[in-house]
Amino acid sequence: MTWLDSMRVAVAGMWHNKLRAFLTTLGIIIGVGAVVVLVSIGQGATRAVTSRIETLGTNLVFVTPGAGTPFTEQTATTIRSVVPLPITVVPMVQTHGAVSTVAASGSGAVVGTVPDYLRVGAIHLAAGRFFTTEEMASDPHVAVVGANLVASLFNGQSPIGQSMLLMGQQFRVIGALDPVGQGPGASQDNAVFIPLSTASALLRTNQLSQVIVKTMNPNQAALVANLLTNFYTNQLGANAVTVASEDQVLQTLRATRATLAQLLTGTAAIALIVGGIGIMNIMLVSVTERTREIGVRRALGATREDIVLQFLLEAMAISVTGGLLGLGVGGALVVVAPHWFHTPVTFSPLAMVLAFVFSGAVGVVFGLYPAFQASHKDPIHALRYDG
């Protein structure tokens, strides 16, 4: 019996029990689709954040206080005195608050900072301007709005000069940002930037959320990070303040990405294994139901190898069909995922290939036992079987 003949028999066996075969493939479909979608979403989100961080340059150091660590505006002066290099120090306070206009309402990140944020944030103004040092003192209720909030709150009109309510207080919009994605300390497209002193009064606290330090030379970032780490460790103890250069942030992000990819792959692999167990179960049932058929084929000259090949190809046909359907479902979900989950998605051909190959391997591994069970049935007893 040729491979082609065995394949025809296997396909005929599937076609004879279409519903059962389809239900058996569901585990494979879900597993393969999960691999494609989860890996694509994970890679898309990670690349978006990585790309945004990389655009900032490699000369930033992020200084973040631990819980209970005093971190006030005086910290900026302290950092300047500790670091014997030309640096730009940008203190920030951040929270989440309600924001509204006459036309609409919503919420977003509220970021209190200083004018130098424009130098370290790698942001660009679509309209208007950022607030100045003089303006922070003379007109503290001014705001610069991220691109997403501009679109949702101002109904397509220019926000410059318009009023908005931010956490119950009125602000005048003087600037609007280009879309930029993730930035230091905030998702800038959904953020409102106001003067630091105003934010401190609004939140009734002088505690900073973070300080960003920008060095003149990218090679100095690691040195500055080490200086500040040693300083705060000696002054406040280990882990009281977290200091990380941008390179360290990227390394952590890459390590997190690798761990996330392993987790997602493992989860999808479990789904495929469960699907494989379903294939084995159904194939064992099929072997029992077709005992008489096996006996007839053995009586007509089919060898044990022919029987093994027949049932093994049937199991593989089920798993490969499920793999192909899973690729289709996963590909469709990758297309709609950005609209459903509002997250960037990166199509991963490698994930699709690996998922499909693994689905085929599942058919082989979980189809072997039922195939050997079928091949070892005694022909005489099989012919007498009337189950």
C-alpha positions, 0 to 999 in steps of 0.5 A, a space after each residue: 500500500 502506497 503513501 498516497 493510498 494511505 492518505 486517501 484512506 485517512 482523509 476518507 476516515 476524517 470525512 466520514 466523521 466530519 463533526 468529530 474530526 472538526 471538534 478534535 482539531 479545535 484544540 490545535 486551532 486554539 493553540 496555533 492561533 494563540 501562538 500567532 496572536 500572543 507572540 505578535 501582540 507581545 512583539 508589537 508592544 515591546 518594539 513600540 516601547 523599545 523604539 520610543 526609548 531608543 529615540 530618546 538617545 542613550 544619555 538619559 538616567 531615570 531616578 525613581 524614589 522607593 515607597 516612603 523615600 523623601 523626594 522633593 524639588 530639592 532633589 534636583 539641586 542635590 543631583 546637580 551637586 553630586 554629579 560633577 558634569 554638565 547635566 540637565 535635571 528634570 523633576 516630574 510628578 505624575 498622577 491620573 486625573 479627570 479632564 474635560 472640555 465643553 465638548 467632551 470628558 475623559 481622563 489621562 496622565 497628569 504630568 507636572 514638570 519644568 520647561 526643560 522636559 521639552 529637551 529630554 522628552 524627545 517630543 515635538 509640538 504640533 501647535 502652540 508652545 511649551 510653557 516657560 520658566 516665567 510663565 510658571 510663575 506668572 500664569 501657572 494654570 497653563 497646559 500642553 496636551 497630548 495628541 490623543 486627548 486633543 483628538 478626543 476632547 476638542 472635536 477636531 478643533 485647534 485646542 490652542 487658547 481653549 479652556 479645559 478642566 483638569 481635576 476640577 481646576 481650569 487651565 488654558 491650553 497653550 500647546 498640543 503635541 505630535 503623536 509620540 507614544 511612550 515617553 519617559 514617565 508617561 504615555 505622552 499621547 494621553 497626558 496633560 503637561 502642567 507646571 511642576 509647582 501647579 501640579 504639586 499644589 493640585 495634588 497637595 504634595 511636594 513629593 516627586 514621582 521621578 527625576 530625569 537626568 540628561 548628560 551631554 555625552 551618551 558615554 557619561 550616562 553609566 557614570 552618572 547612574 553609578 554616582 547617583 546609585 552610590 550616593 543614594 545607597 550611602 545616604 538612604 540605604 539600598 533600594 531606597 532610590 532606583 537609578 537606571 540609565 537608558 541602556 539598563 532600561 533597554 536591557 531589562 526590557 529585552 530580558 522581560 521580552 524574552 521571558 514574556 515570549 517564553 511564557 506565551 510560547 509555553 502557554 500556547 504549547 500547553 494548548 497544543 498538547 491538550 489538543 494532541 491528547 484530544 487527538 489521541 483520545 479520538 484516534 483510540 475511539 476510532 481504532 475500536 470502532 474500526 476493528 472489523 475494518 482493520 481485520 478485513 484489511 489485514 486479511 486482504 494482505 495489509 501489513 502492520 506497517 500499512 495499518 500504522 501508516 493509515 492511522 498515523 496519517 489520519 492523526 497527522 491530517 487532523 493536526 495539520 488541518 487544525 494547524 492551517 485553520 489555526 494560522 488562518 484564525 491567528 492571522 485574522 486576529 492579528 489584523 483586528 487586534 490593534 483595533 480591539 486591544 488598542 495595542 501595536 502588533 508585529 506580524 511574526 512569520 517565524 511564530 507562524 512557521 513554528 506553530 504549524 511545525 509544532 502542530 504537525 509534530 503533535 499529530 505524529 507524537 499523539 498518533 503513534 500510540 493509537 496507530 500501534 494499537 491498531 496494527 497489533 490487533 489480531 486479524 482473526 479476533 478483529 474479523 469476529 468483532 461486531 462492536 
